[in-house]
C-alpha cells in the first residue's frame, strides 16, 4: 500500500512524532511505500536541527533524518507554519525540505492512505 | 478525414478527485489549530477536490457570529470562512449534539451550514478518502 503521513505535533511534548516515526519504519519494513511525511502545526519543530536532547534520551530529529536517508523519504516541513515558529533553511535538519501545504494535499490525492498523528 | 484524437486521461472530469474532509474540533482561539486548519482547507480549494468541512465539539465556536477578539489581541479570522464559497467549498456541516450542548442553532453561524447528527456524520466520514482533523 502507498501511504503518506501527517505529523501535527512537535517532538518530546507529544508522542505524535514518535508514533509516526515507528509507523513509517514499520510500514516500510512490511514492504509498503511511504510517499511523503508532512509536518504541520508544531510538527514543523521535528525538522529543527538545534534540538539537543539529553544523551540518554532519543533524538527525534536525528531519528527522522536517519530514516529519511536510509529510505529516501520525502520529509516536508510546511513553510507557513515553519516561518511562524522560527524554522528556516538555516536551522533545517538533514533530509528535510521546506515547502507549501499543497504538498500535503497532493500526498492525500496520490496515496491510498493519509495517516494523521496528533491529538 | 481527420485522425481520431486520443483524449488524455486527465482531461476527463472526475479523474483524480478525492473526497477530503476537514474536522474542526477546537475553539478558534487558545490554540492555533483552528487558524492553521482553515489555511489547509483554503489550499485544498485550489486542487479541485471534493471538500467537506465539519465543525464539532468546541470547533463550532470557530464560525459563530459576532466574534470580538480585541481584548485578546488576536485577529478575528471568522470572516475568512465566508471566502470558502469562492473556492466552491460549500459542504459545511455542524454536529447537532455539539451545537445543542452549547445553546447554538443553525442561524448562529457566519456561513450557511447543514446540521447533522453524530450518527449521520459518521456515515459521511465513512465515505471519505482523506480525513484531516485538528
gemmi code that builds the backbone of each chain (N, CA, C; Angstrom):
import gemmi

chains = {
    "A": [
        ("UNK", (0.833, -1.196, 0.000), (0.000, 0.000, 0.000), (0.874, 1.256, 0.000)),
        ("UNK", (0.336, 2.303, -0.582), (1.084, 3.563, -0.644), (0.544, 4.530, 0.421)),
        ("UNK", (1.409, 4.885, 1.376), (0.998, 5.738, 2.488), (1.593, 7.132, 2.374)),
        ("UNK", (0.924, 8.094, 2.996), (1.571, 9.352, 3.353), (1.183, 9.630, 4.804)),
        ("UNK", (1.998, 10.442, 5.460), (1.838, 10.646, 6.899), (1.849, 12.142, 7.200)),
        ("UNK", (0.963, 12.532, 8.133), (0.919, 13.919, 8.588), (1.248, 13.944, 10.078)),
        ("UNK", (2.248, 14.747, 10.451), (2.650, 14.872, 11.854), (2.280, 16.274, 12.334)),
        ("UNK", (1.389, 16.335, 13.312), (0.832, 17.629, 13.731), (1.391, 18.174, 15.041)),
        ("UNK", (2.279, 17.421, 15.686), (2.812, 17.882, 16.977), (4.331, 17.847, 16.984)),
        ("UNK", (4.909, 18.698, 17.799), (6.363, 18.792, 17.895), (6.958, 17.632, 18.664)),
        ("UNK", (8.292, 17.545, 18.692), (8.947, 16.449, 19.391), (8.886, 16.634, 20.906)),
        ("UNK", (8.942, 15.530, 21.644), (9.077, 15.500, 23.111), (7.824, 15.913, 23.887)),
        ("UNK", (7.204, 17.059, 23.572), (6.000, 17.455, 24.301), (4.922, 16.394, 24.119)),
        ("UNK", (4.892, 15.822, 22.919), (3.790, 14.980, 22.477), (4.362, 13.716, 21.848)),
        ("UNK", (3.646, 12.621, 21.951), (4.160, 11.364, 21.406), (3.920, 11.221, 19.904)),
        ("UNK", (3.165, 12.166, 19.314), (2.741, 12.005, 17.913), (3.901, 11.715, 16.965)),
        ("UNK", (4.997, 12.458, 17.134), (6.128, 12.291, 16.218), (6.791, 10.926, 16.402)),
        ("UNK", (6.930, 10.479, 17.666), (7.487, 9.135, 17.920), (6.613, 8.073, 17.262)),
        ("UNK", (5.296, 8.193, 17.461), (4.369, 7.196, 16.906), (4.433, 7.184, 15.382)),
        ("UNK", (4.501, 8.389, 14.788), (4.577, 8.486, 13.326), (5.860, 7.828, 12.830)),
        ("UNK", (6.952, 8.092, 13.553), (8.250, 7.506, 13.182), (8.165, 5.975, 13.190)),
        ("UNK", (7.613, 5.424, 14.275), (7.513, 3.960, 14.373), (6.581, 3.400, 13.300)),
        ("UNK", (5.515, 4.143, 12.996), (4.584, 3.705, 11.955), (5.284, 3.640, 10.598)),
        ("UNK", (6.018, 4.713, 10.275), (6.694, 4.780, 8.970), (7.719, 3.654, 8.857)),
        ("UNK", (8.480, 3.460, 9.939), (9.508, 2.419, 9.946), (8.872, 1.036, 9.748)),
        ("UNK", (7.783, 0.799, 10.468), (7.104, -0.498, 10.376), (6.485, -0.704, 8.987)),
        ("UNK", (5.894, 0.362, 8.450), (5.254, 0.248, 7.134), (6.282, -0.103, 6.069)),
        ("UNK", (7.432, 0.596, 6.105), (8.488, 0.313, 5.135), (9.012, -1.105, 5.341)),
        ("UNK", (9.147, -1.503, 6.614), (9.617, -2.853, 6.948), (8.716, -3.935, 6.393)),
        ("UNK", (7.432, -3.627, 6.297), (6.458, -4.596, 5.767), (6.344, -4.503, 4.247)),
        ("UNK", (7.179, -3.662, 3.638), (7.184, -3.584, 2.179), (6.243, -2.555, 1.583)),
        ("UNK", (5.648, -1.710, 2.435), (4.784, -0.654, 1.910), (5.631, 0.544, 1.484)),
        ("UNK", (4.989, 1.425, 0.712), (5.692, 2.627, 0.266), (5.186, 3.831, 1.079)),
        ("UNK", (6.098, 4.678, 1.526), (5.693, 5.930, 2.179), (6.138, 7.072, 1.264)),
        ("UNK", (5.153, 7.677, 0.625), (5.455, 8.689, -0.384), (5.984, 9.973, 0.247)),
        ("UNK", (5.415, 10.339, 1.373), (5.790, 11.634, 1.965), (5.409, 11.672, 3.442)),
        ("UNK", (6.230, 12.356, 4.253), (5.854, 12.682, 5.625), (5.773, 14.202, 5.683)),
        ("UNK", (4.586, 14.703, 6.020), (4.380, 16.161, 6.041), (4.254, 16.619, 7.488)),
        ("UNK", (4.959, 17.691, 7.824), (4.971, 18.200, 9.194), (4.228, 19.537, 9.242)),
        ("UNK", (3.188, 19.598, 10.093), (2.355, 20.796, 10.172), (2.146, 21.193, 11.629)),
        ("UNK", (1.522, 22.344, 11.846), (1.358, 22.907, 13.204), (2.746, 22.885, 13.893)),
        ("UNK", (2.767, 22.514, 15.208), (4.062, 22.443, 15.900), (4.930, 21.300, 15.366)),
        ("UNK", (4.380, 20.462, 14.532), (5.139, 19.364, 13.926), (6.357, 19.839, 13.159)),
        ("UNK", (6.337, 21.097, 12.734), (7.486, 21.631, 11.991), (8.761, 21.605, 12.838)),
        ("UNK", (8.586, 21.619, 14.175), (9.764, 21.597, 15.055), (10.540, 20.278, 14.981)),
        ("UNK", (9.942, 19.251, 14.398), (10.649, 17.979, 14.216), (11.801, 18.090, 13.229)),
        ("UNK", (11.828, 19.176, 12.471), (12.888, 19.347, 11.479), (13.917, 20.392, 11.883)),
        ("UNK", (13.923, 20.770, 13.178), (14.863, 21.806, 13.645), (16.129, 21.169, 14.189)),
        ("UNK", (17.257, 21.428, 13.531), (18.492, 20.730, 13.907), (19.098, 21.228, 15.211)),
        ("UNK", (18.615, 22.348, 15.751), (19.163, 22.857, 17.010), (18.685, 22.059, 18.219)),
        ("UNK", (17.729, 21.164, 18.006), (17.242, 20.315, 19.096), (18.370, 19.441, 19.631)),
        ("UNK", (18.648, 19.544, 20.936), (19.729, 18.741, 21.541), (19.239, 18.090, 22.820)),
        ("UNK", (18.534, 16.972, 22.720), (18.042, 16.299, 23.923), (19.191, 15.678, 24.725)),
        ("UNK", (18.906, 15.298, 25.972), (19.933, 14.675, 26.807), (20.412, 13.368, 26.179)),
        ("UNK", (21.664, 13.025, 26.482), (22.338, 11.872, 25.864), (21.561, 10.558, 25.997)),
        ("UNK", (20.883, 10.379, 27.163), (20.220, 9.088, 27.388), (18.797, 9.048, 26.826)),
        ("UNK", (18.408, 10.105, 26.120), (17.069, 10.140, 25.527), (17.179, 9.944, 24.012)),
        ("UNK", (16.056, 9.633, 23.379), (16.066, 9.513, 21.923), (16.174, 10.905, 21.312)),
        ("UNK", (16.861, 10.994, 20.175), (16.945, 12.271, 19.459), (16.004, 12.191, 18.258)),
        ("UNK", (14.799, 12.712, 18.444), (13.745, 12.509, 17.449), (14.110, 13.118, 16.091)),
        ("UNK", (14.686, 14.319, 16.127), (15.056, 14.989, 14.867), (16.051, 14.129, 14.093)),
        ("UNK", (17.064, 13.627, 14.829), (18.083, 12.783, 14.175), (17.481, 11.487, 13.660)),
        ("UNK", (16.548, 10.900, 14.439), (15.923, 9.641, 14.012), (15.215, 9.818, 12.674)),
        ("UNK", (14.497, 10.939, 12.536), (13.817, 11.218, 11.263), (14.841, 11.390, 10.143)),
        ("UNK", (15.911, 12.149, 10.438), (16.933, 12.374, 9.412), (17.528, 11.049, 8.938)),
        ("UNK", (17.827, 10.169, 9.921), (18.433, 8.874, 9.581), (17.475, 8.012, 8.755)),
        ("UNK", (16.217, 7.970, 9.214), (15.217, 7.157, 8.498), (15.023, 7.696, 7.076)),
        ("UNK", (15.037, 9.025, 6.973), (14.891, 9.665, 5.672), (16.027, 9.286, 4.737)),
        ("UNK", (17.223, 9.283, 5.288), (18.417, 8.966, 4.496), (18.395, 7.500, 4.043)),
        ("UNK", (18.067, 6.623, 4.996), (18.055, 5.179, 4.700), (17.075, 4.821, 3.585)),
        ("UNK", (15.921, 5.475, 3.596), (14.849, 5.053, 2.683), (14.476, 6.114, 1.656)),
        ("UNK", (15.261, 7.182, 1.578), (14.962, 8.235, 0.622), (13.603, 8.859, 0.843)),
        ("UNK", (13.242, 9.028, 2.146), (11.913, 9.589, 2.478), (11.839, 11.062, 2.120)),
        ("UNK", (10.645, 11.490, 1.720), (10.397, 12.907, 1.447), (9.821, 13.533, 2.720)),
        ("UNK", (10.680, 14.221, 3.482), (10.264, 14.831, 4.749), (10.016, 16.306, 4.504)),
        ("UNK", (8.748, 16.717, 4.548), (8.390, 18.078, 4.138), (7.839, 18.890, 5.312)),
        ("UNK", (8.448, 20.043, 5.532), (8.036, 20.979, 6.587), (7.170, 22.061, 5.936)),
        ("UNK", (6.003, 22.346, 6.507), (5.132, 23.396, 5.942), (5.760, 24.776, 6.139)),
        ("UNK", (5.872, 25.515, 5.054), (6.573, 26.810, 5.100), (5.864, 27.831, 5.983)),
        ("UNK", (4.545, 27.945, 5.869), (3.825, 28.974, 6.640), (3.920, 28.683, 8.137)),
        ("UNK", (3.699, 27.406, 8.495), (3.777, 27.007, 9.904), (5.213, 27.154, 10.419)),
        ("UNK", (6.198, 26.887, 9.558), (7.608, 26.946, 9.952), (8.052, 28.384, 10.214)),
        ("UNK", (7.705, 29.281, 9.314), (8.151, 30.673, 9.459), (7.616, 31.287, 10.756)),
        ("UNK", (6.340, 30.977, 11.075), (5.751, 31.436, 12.336), (6.579, 31.029, 13.538)),
        ("UNK", (7.179, 29.837, 13.431), (7.855, 29.247, 14.591), (9.373, 29.346, 14.501)),
        ("UNK", (9.874, 30.182, 13.599), (11.320, 30.410, 13.516), (12.102, 29.302, 12.841)),
        ("UNK", (11.435, 28.468, 12.056), (12.143, 27.395, 11.336), (12.372, 27.854, 9.897)),
        ("UNK", (13.664, 27.948, 9.537), (14.041, 28.326, 8.170), (15.106, 27.351, 7.694)),
        ("UNK", (15.519, 27.499, 6.434), (16.517, 26.582, 5.870), (17.791, 26.511, 6.718)),
        ("UNK", (18.184, 27.644, 7.344), (19.446, 27.624, 8.109), (19.384, 26.742, 9.361)),
        ("UNK", (18.195, 26.435, 9.858), (18.124, 25.556, 11.039), (17.498, 24.199, 10.699)),
        ("UNK", (17.403, 23.915, 9.408), (16.730, 22.688, 8.968), (17.671, 21.477, 9.084)),
        ("UNK", (17.177, 20.418, 9.703), (17.971, 19.199, 9.849), (18.113, 18.491, 8.503)),
        ("UNK", (19.132, 17.628, 8.422), (19.437, 16.905, 7.189), (18.228, 16.066, 6.732)),
        ("UNK", (17.967, 16.100, 5.456), (16.921, 15.249, 4.885), (15.542, 15.878, 4.826)),
        ("UNK", (15.365, 17.021, 5.515), (14.073, 17.717, 5.471), (14.098, 18.769, 4.366)),
        ("UNK", (12.926, 19.130, 3.863), (12.827, 20.277, 2.977), (11.588, 21.091, 3.351)),
        ("UNK", (11.622, 22.372, 3.026), (10.505, 23.259, 3.347), (9.689, 23.500, 2.084)),
        ("UNK", (8.383, 23.305, 2.183), (7.524, 23.558, 1.023), (6.110, 23.919, 1.488)),
        ("UNK", (5.203, 24.058, 0.542), (3.857, 24.540, 0.871), (2.869, 23.448, 1.235)),
        ("UNK", (1.713, 23.883, 1.729), (0.630, 22.974, 2.112), (0.123, 22.142, 0.942)),
        ("UNK", (0.344, 22.635, -0.270), (-0.077, 21.887, -1.452), (0.537, 20.494, -1.479)),
        ("UNK", (1.728, 20.365, -0.866), (2.409, 19.068, -0.821), (1.628, 18.064, 0.024)),
        ("UNK", (0.916, 18.571, 1.034), (0.083, 17.704, 1.873), (-1.148, 17.234, 1.086)),
        ("UNK", (-1.785, 18.176, 0.401), (-2.994, 17.826, -0.350), (-2.637, 16.857, -1.473)),
        ("UNK", (-1.528, 17.136, -2.138), (-1.048, 16.246, -3.200), (-0.804, 14.834, -2.648)),
        ("UNK", (-0.225, 14.759, -1.444), (0.022, 13.457, -0.816), (-1.304, 12.732, -0.568)),
        ("UNK", (-2.303, 13.483, -0.121), (-3.625, 12.887, 0.106), (-4.246, 12.381, -1.179)),
        ("UNK", (-3.983, 13.105, -2.278), (-4.562, 12.729, -3.563), (-3.884, 11.502, -4.164)),
        ("UNK", (-2.586, 11.384, -3.911), (-1.812, 10.373, -4.640), (-1.521, 9.093, -3.868)),
        ("UNK", (-1.941, 9.022, -2.598), (-1.664, 7.805, -1.842), (-2.966, 7.113, -1.434)),
        ("UNK", (-2.819, 5.830, -1.057), (-4.003, 5.063, -0.656), (-4.523, 5.514, 0.702)),
        ("UNK", (-3.601, 5.871, 1.609), (-3.990, 6.305, 2.953), (-3.106, 7.456, 3.414)),
        ("UNK", (-3.754, 8.491, 3.951), (-3.019, 9.548, 4.641), (-3.262, 9.327, 6.129)),
        ("UNK", (-2.207, 9.044, 6.865), (-2.358, 8.726, 8.283), (-1.922, 9.931, 9.110)),
        ("UNK", (-2.819, 10.401, 9.992), (-2.588, 11.635, 10.745), (-2.168, 11.312, 12.176)),
        ("UNK", (-1.076, 11.930, 12.627), (-0.622, 11.760, 14.008), (-0.706, 13.088, 14.737)),
        ("UNK", (-1.463, 13.116, 15.813), (-1.647, 14.331, 16.606), (-2.756, 14.081, 17.607)),
        ("UNK", (-3.297, 15.125, 18.181), (-4.369, 14.953, 19.160), (-5.684, 14.597, 18.490)),
    ],
    "B": [
        ("UNK", (-9.818, 12.742, -44.224), (-10.523, 12.596, -42.929), (-9.534, 12.730, -41.769)),
        ("UNK", (-9.980, 13.449, -40.751), (-9.085, 13.703, -39.615), (-8.844, 12.433, -38.808)),
        ("UNK", (-7.650, 12.340, -38.287), (-7.308, 11.202, -37.419), (-8.098, 11.284, -36.111)),
        ("UNK", (-8.522, 10.137, -35.575), (-9.194, 10.201, -34.270), (-8.230, 10.710, -33.194)),
        ("UNK", (-8.725, 11.580, -32.365), (-7.867, 12.177, -31.336), (-8.045, 11.432, -30.016)),
        ("UNK", (-6.921, 11.049, -29.436), (-6.969, 10.424, -28.113), (-7.136, 11.501, -27.047)),
        ("UNK", (-8.170, 11.367, -26.253), (-8.347, 12.334, -25.165), (-7.482, 11.897, -23.983)),
        ("UNK", (-6.560, 12.762, -23.542), (-5.732, 12.376, -22.402), (-6.595, 12.137, -21.163)),
        ("UNK", (-6.151, 11.156, -20.361), (-6.958, 10.754, -19.200), (-7.273, 11.917, -18.269)),
        ("UNK", (-6.288, 12.813, -18.080), (-6.518, 13.860, -17.073), (-7.445, 14.974, -17.578)),
        ("UNK", (-7.911, 14.855, -18.806), (-8.917, 15.802, -19.289), (-10.335, 15.344, -18.966)),
        ("UNK", (-10.433, 14.099, -18.510), (-11.765, 13.580, -18.185), (-12.218, 14.115, -16.830)),
        ("UNK", (-13.462, 14.590, -16.760), (-13.932, 15.110, -15.480), (-14.004, 14.011, -14.431)),
        ("UNK", (-13.753, 14.390, -13.200), (-13.875, 13.419, -12.113), (-12.613, 12.620, -11.868)),
        ("UNK", (-11.676, 12.698, -12.813), (-10.418, 11.972, -12.647), (-9.600, 12.623, -11.535)),
        ("UNK", (-8.997, 11.809, -10.677), (-8.127, 12.316, -9.616), (-8.857, 13.125, -8.545)),
        ("UNK", (-10.186, 13.073, -8.530), (-10.907, 13.805, -7.480), (-11.139, 12.875, -6.291)),
        ("UNK", (-10.680, 13.330, -5.134), (-10.890, 12.561, -3.911), (-11.756, 13.342, -2.953)),
        ("UNK", (-12.360, 12.611, -2.033), (-13.190, 13.250, -1.003), (-12.315, 13.570, 0.205)),
        ("UNK", (-12.125, 14.859, 0.445), (-11.349, 15.335, 1.598), (-12.315, 15.884, 2.641)),
        ("UNK", (-12.142, 15.470, 3.877), (-12.947, 16.054, 4.955), (-12.038, 16.643, 6.025)),
        ("UNK", (-12.328, 17.873, 6.401), (-11.592, 18.528, 7.486), (-12.505, 18.614, 8.700)),
        ("UNK", (-12.043, 18.085, 9.812), (-12.858, 18.054, 11.028), (-12.273, 19.032, 12.045)),
        ("UNK", (-13.016, 20.102, 12.317), (-12.568, 21.127, 13.257), (-13.218, 20.890, 14.610)),
        ("UNK", (-12.402, 20.594, 15.594), (-12.947, 20.219, 16.898), (-12.589, 21.185, 18.020)),
        ("UNK", (-11.795, 22.229, 17.697), (-11.327, 23.085, 18.792), (-11.775, 24.530, 18.659)),
        ("UNK", (-11.818, 25.215, 19.787), (-12.211, 26.619, 19.831), (-11.276, 27.444, 18.934)),
        ("UNK", (-11.772, 28.570, 18.390), (-10.973, 29.348, 17.437), (-9.711, 29.988, 18.030)),
        ("UNK", (-9.776, 30.336, 19.295), (-8.612, 30.963, 19.929), (-8.175, 30.092, 21.100)),
        ("UNK", (-6.982, 30.342, 21.621), (-6.468, 29.496, 22.704), (-5.407, 28.553, 22.174)),
        ("UNK", (-5.629, 28.007, 20.988), (-4.601, 27.242, 20.280), (-4.670, 27.650, 18.805)),
        ("UNK", (-3.650, 27.263, 18.053), (-3.569, 27.703, 16.650), (-4.274, 26.740, 15.688)),
        ("UNK", (-4.791, 25.625, 16.219), (-5.313, 24.580, 15.326), (-6.413, 25.079, 14.381)),
        ("UNK", (-7.300, 25.932, 14.880), (-8.402, 26.395, 14.037), (-7.891, 27.237, 12.870)),
        ("UNK", (-7.006, 28.183, 13.169), (-6.467, 29.068, 12.137), (-5.668, 28.277, 11.090)),
        ("UNK", (-4.766, 27.415, 11.563), (-3.968, 26.641, 10.606), (-4.818, 25.588, 9.905)),
        ("UNK", (-5.872, 25.142, 10.561), (-6.813, 24.222, 9.917), (-7.510, 24.891, 8.748)),
        ("UNK", (-7.897, 26.136, 8.949), (-8.557, 26.897, 7.880), (-7.595, 27.115, 6.705)),
        ("UNK", (-6.325, 27.340, 7.012), (-5.329, 27.500, 5.943), (-5.247, 26.239, 5.081)),
        ("UNK", (-5.352, 25.072, 5.744), (-5.338, 23.805, 4.991), (-6.542, 23.704, 4.057)),
        ("UNK", (-7.711, 24.071, 4.577), (-8.942, 23.979, 3.778), (-8.848, 24.888, 2.554)),
        ("UNK", (-8.356, 26.121, 2.769), (-8.263, 27.080, 1.668), (-7.329, 26.582, 0.564)),
        ("UNK", (-6.199, 25.980, 0.960), (-5.267, 25.436, -0.044), (-5.933, 24.313, -0.836)),
        ("UNK", (-6.677, 23.471, -0.122), (-7.343, 22.349, -0.796), (-8.296, 22.851, -1.871)),
        ("UNK", (-8.879, 24.039, -1.625), (-9.777, 24.639, -2.603), (-9.137, 24.842, -3.962)),
        ("UNK", (-7.806, 24.982, -3.982), (-7.098, 25.207, -5.245), (-6.877, 23.909, -6.018)),
        ("UNK", (-7.199, 22.754, -5.410), (-6.896, 21.464, -6.042), (-8.121, 20.784, -6.661)),
        ("UNK", (-9.258, 21.482, -6.679), (-10.471, 20.929, -7.287), (-10.847, 19.550, -6.743)),
        ("UNK", (-10.749, 19.397, -5.434), (-11.158, 18.137, -4.820), (-12.576, 18.283, -4.255)),
        ("UNK", (-13.157, 17.168, -3.831), (-14.481, 17.186, -3.208), (-14.285, 17.411, -1.703)),
        ("UNK", (-14.475, 18.667, -1.263), (-14.111, 19.037, 0.109), (-15.335, 19.204, 1.011)),
        ("UNK", (-15.293, 18.582, 2.183), (-16.293, 18.808, 3.221), (-15.592, 19.361, 4.455)),
        ("UNK", (-16.277, 20.248, 5.168), (-15.711, 20.802, 6.399), (-16.714, 20.581, 7.519)),
        ("UNK", (-16.242, 19.970, 8.602), (-17.111, 19.662, 9.734), (-16.688, 20.478, 10.954)),
        ("UNK", (-17.668, 20.995, 11.670), (-17.401, 21.683, 12.927), (-18.106, 20.911, 14.029)),
        ("UNK", (-17.336, 20.475, 15.006), (-17.950, 19.742, 16.125), (-17.203, 20.056, 17.418)),
        ("UNK", (-17.754, 19.592, 18.533), (-17.225, 19.950, 19.851), (-17.060, 21.474, 19.914)),
        ("UNK", (-15.990, 21.980, 20.551), (-15.807, 23.434, 20.630), (-15.484, 24.044, 19.267)),
        ("UNK", (-15.218, 23.208, 18.264), (-14.960, 23.703, 16.913), (-16.135, 24.494, 16.345)),
        ("UNK", (-17.337, 24.271, 16.867), (-18.498, 25.023, 16.369), (-18.352, 26.525, 16.659)),
        ("UNK", (-17.558, 26.867, 17.682), (-17.348, 28.289, 18.006), (-16.524, 29.017, 16.936)),
        ("UNK", (-15.812, 28.248, 16.083), (-14.993, 28.881, 15.039), (-15.829, 29.746, 14.103)),
        ("UNK", (-17.072, 29.311, 13.864), (-17.886, 30.015, 12.868), (-19.063, 30.759, 13.496)),
        ("UNK", (-19.009, 30.940, 14.810), (-20.128, 31.614, 15.462), (-20.080, 33.114, 15.130)),
        ("UNK", (-21.257, 33.711, 14.961), (-21.352, 35.144, 14.612), (-20.906, 36.027, 15.779)),
        ("UNK", (-20.503, 37.246, 15.428), (-20.276, 38.278, 16.447), (-19.030, 38.115, 17.291)),
        ("UNK", (-17.977, 37.542, 16.716), (-16.742, 37.372, 17.483), (-16.018, 38.710, 17.640)),
        ("UNK", (-15.543, 38.971, 18.848), (-14.790, 40.196, 19.118), (-13.503, 39.802, 19.846)),
        ("UNK", (-12.371, 39.920, 19.154), (-11.109, 39.407, 19.703), (-10.162, 40.517, 20.155)),
        ("UNK", (-10.641, 41.742, 20.163), (-9.770, 42.879, 20.500), (-9.048, 42.681, 21.832)),
        ("UNK", (-9.775, 42.260, 22.828), (-9.210, 42.157, 24.174), (-8.090, 41.119, 24.268)),
        ("UNK", (-8.104, 40.104, 23.393), (-7.036, 39.092, 23.449), (-5.959, 39.356, 22.401)),
        ("UNK", (-6.071, 40.494, 21.689), (-5.064, 40.892, 20.709), (-4.811, 39.811, 19.659)),
        ("UNK", (-5.882, 39.164, 19.219), (-5.734, 38.183, 18.135), (-6.646, 38.585, 16.999)),
        ("UNK", (-6.234, 38.182, 15.789), (-7.029, 38.533, 14.626), (-8.322, 37.705, 14.608)),
        ("UNK", (-9.444, 38.380, 14.413), (-10.702, 37.667, 14.245), (-10.751, 37.137, 12.811)),
        ("UNK", (-10.480, 35.845, 12.667), (-10.415, 35.293, 11.299), (-11.726, 34.652, 10.865)),
        ("UNK", (-12.788, 34.827, 11.658), (-14.063, 34.186, 11.284), (-14.607, 34.658, 9.928)),
        ("UNK", (-14.360, 35.949, 9.507), (-14.875, 36.324, 8.175), (-14.256, 35.502, 7.036)),
        ("UNK", (-13.056, 34.929, 7.270), (-12.383, 34.152, 6.216), (-13.187, 32.911, 5.822)),
        ("UNK", (-13.989, 32.374, 6.764), (-14.794, 31.193, 6.422), (-15.785, 31.507, 5.293)),
        ("UNK", (-16.143, 32.801, 5.197), (-17.067, 33.179, 4.125), (-16.404, 33.091, 2.754)),
        ("UNK", (-15.055, 33.111, 2.729), (-14.329, 33.017, 1.459), (-14.366, 31.601, 0.885)),
        ("UNK", (-14.726, 30.618, 1.704), (-14.711, 29.222, 1.242), (-15.621, 29.025, 0.031)),
        ("UNK", (-16.743, 29.735, 0.039), (-17.698, 29.602, -1.060), (-17.040, 29.938, -2.401)),
        ("UNK", (-16.140, 30.942, -2.384), (-15.426, 31.353, -3.594), (-14.519, 30.262, -4.149)),
        ("UNK", (-14.172, 29.286, -3.299), (-13.361, 28.145, -3.733), (-14.252, 26.930, -4.003)),
        ("UNK", (-15.548, 27.157, -4.131), (-16.516, 26.070, -4.308), (-16.520, 25.086, -3.143)),
        ("UNK", (-16.154, 25.572, -1.962), (-16.262, 24.722, -0.775), (-17.524, 25.133, -0.044)),
        ("UNK", (-18.606, 24.366, -0.284), (-19.881, 24.742, 0.323), (-20.513, 23.600, 1.110)),
        ("UNK", (-19.743, 22.504, 1.290), (-20.265, 21.419, 2.125), (-19.780, 21.644, 3.548)),
        ("UNK", (-20.520, 22.466, 4.267), (-20.148, 22.794, 5.641), (-21.157, 22.161, 6.595)),
        ("UNK", (-20.659, 21.387, 7.542), (-21.542, 20.661, 8.454), (-21.232, 21.001, 9.906)),
        ("UNK", (-22.263, 21.090, 10.726), (-22.054, 21.164, 12.168), (-22.755, 19.975, 12.817)),
        ("UNK", (-22.174, 19.512, 13.908), (-22.758, 18.367, 14.591), (-23.871, 18.830, 15.524)),
        ("UNK", (-25.030, 18.228, 15.367), (-26.208, 18.632, 16.139), (-25.956, 18.581, 17.652)),
        ("UNK", (-25.387, 17.466, 18.118), (-25.150, 17.312, 19.557), (-24.265, 18.433, 20.101)),
        ("UNK", (-23.262, 18.849, 19.298), (-22.334, 19.883, 19.759), (-23.013, 21.236, 19.892)),
        ("UNK", (-23.859, 21.583, 18.903), (-24.488, 22.911, 18.988), (-25.578, 22.919, 20.065)),
        ("UNK", (-26.276, 21.809, 20.213), (-27.310, 21.761, 21.254), (-26.698, 21.888, 22.642)),
        ("UNK", (-25.577, 21.220, 22.841), (-24.903, 21.273, 24.153), (-24.427, 22.683, 24.472)),
        ("UNK", (-24.217, 23.503, 23.432), (-23.689, 24.855, 23.628), (-24.752, 25.938, 23.423)),
        ("UNK", (-25.998, 25.546, 23.314), (-27.090, 26.504, 23.190), (-27.090, 27.264, 21.878)),
        ("UNK", (-26.547, 26.658, 20.809), (-26.486, 27.324, 19.494), (-27.511, 26.710, 18.546)),
        ("UNK", (-27.843, 27.494, 17.496), (-28.709, 26.954, 16.438), (-28.033, 27.229, 15.096)),
        ("UNK", (-28.592, 26.679, 14.016), (-28.011, 26.822, 12.675), (-27.964, 28.277, 12.224)),
        ("UNK", (-28.739, 29.151, 12.883), (-28.765, 30.582, 12.500), (-27.638, 31.378, 13.153)),
        ("UNK", (-26.874, 30.752, 14.034), (-25.858, 31.499, 14.788), (-24.495, 31.567, 14.086)),
        ("UNK", (-24.418, 31.102, 12.838), (-23.110, 30.975, 12.202), (-22.896, 31.964, 11.060)),
        ("UNK", (-21.621, 32.284, 10.786), (-21.280, 33.269, 9.752), (-21.423, 32.705, 8.339)),
        ("UNK", (-21.559, 31.371, 8.243), (-21.723, 30.721, 6.934), (-22.925, 29.775, 7.003)),
        ("UNK", (-23.567, 29.500, 5.859), (-24.664, 28.527, 5.885), (-24.129, 27.125, 6.162)),
        ("UNK", (-24.752, 26.448, 7.115), (-24.283, 25.106, 7.471), (-25.442, 24.117, 7.423)),
        ("UNK", (-25.084, 22.855, 7.282), (-26.071, 21.791, 7.387), (-25.856, 21.120, 8.739)),
        ("UNK", (-26.929, 20.946, 9.485), (-26.820, 20.327, 10.810), (-27.027, 18.819, 10.672)),
        ("UNK", (-26.047, 18.050, 11.123), (-26.143, 16.586, 11.055), (-25.902, 15.986, 12.438)),
        ("UNK", (-26.555, 14.868, 12.696), (-26.323, 14.179, 13.969), (-24.965, 13.475, 13.921)),
        ("UNK", (-24.471, 13.086, 15.079), (-23.197, 12.362, 15.146), (-23.248, 11.101, 14.284)),
        ("UNK", (-24.398, 10.429, 14.304), (-24.529, 9.193, 13.533), (-24.490, 9.481, 12.026)),
        ("UNK", (-25.160, 10.582, 11.612), (-25.125, 10.953, 10.189), (-23.707, 11.340, 9.757)),
        ("UNK", (-23.008, 12.069, 10.644), (-21.627, 12.452, 10.331), (-20.732, 11.231, 10.201)),
        ("UNK", (-20.985, 10.239, 11.041), (-20.187, 9.011, 10.978), (-20.339, 8.361, 9.602)),
        ("UNK", (-21.576, 8.398, 9.083), (-21.825, 7.840, 7.756), (-21.079, 8.600, 6.682)),
        ("UNK", (-21.072, 9.924, 6.819), (-20.376, 10.788, 5.861), (-18.861, 10.553, 5.918)),
        ("UNK", (-18.371, 10.375, 7.143), (-16.931, 10.129, 7.316), (-16.512, 8.830, 6.639)),
        ("UNK", (-17.392, 7.844, 6.717), (-17.070, 6.541, 6.138), (-16.916, 6.620, 4.620)),
        ("UNK", (-17.496, 7.655, 3.999), (-17.406, 7.808, 2.541), (-16.146, 8.538, 2.089)),
        ("UNK", (-15.387, 9.116, 3.036), (-14.253, 9.971, 2.654), (-13.011, 9.161, 2.286)),
        ("UNK", (-12.176, 9.745, 1.448), (-10.864, 9.162, 1.160), (-9.827, 9.670, 2.153)),
        ("UNK", (-9.919, 10.948, 2.493), (-8.934, 11.577, 3.387), (-9.687, 12.360, 4.463)),
        ("UNK", (-9.348, 12.109, 5.720), (-9.928, 12.898, 6.817), (-8.791, 13.518, 7.612)),
        ("UNK", (-8.812, 14.842, 7.713), (-7.794, 15.535, 8.493), (-8.503, 16.276, 9.623)),
        ("UNK", (-8.096, 15.962, 10.834), (-8.766, 16.559, 11.983), (-7.774, 17.391, 12.779)),
        ("UNK", (-8.244, 18.505, 13.296), (-7.352, 19.350, 14.093), (-8.151, 20.025, 15.198)),
    ],
}
model = gemmi.Model(1)
for chain_id, residues in chains.items():
    chain = gemmi.Chain(chain_id)
    for i, (resn, *xyz) in enumerate(residues, 1):
        res = gemmi.Residue()
        res.name, res.seqid = resn, gemmi.SeqId(i, " ")
        for name, pos in zip(("N", "CA", "C"), xyz):
            atom = gemmi.Atom()
            atom.name, atom.element = name, gemmi.Element(name[0])
            atom.pos, atom.b_iso = gemmi.Position(*pos), 0.0
            res.add_atom(atom)
        chain.add_residue(res)
    model.add_chain(chain)
structure = gemmi.Structure()
structure.add_model(model)
structure.setup_entities()
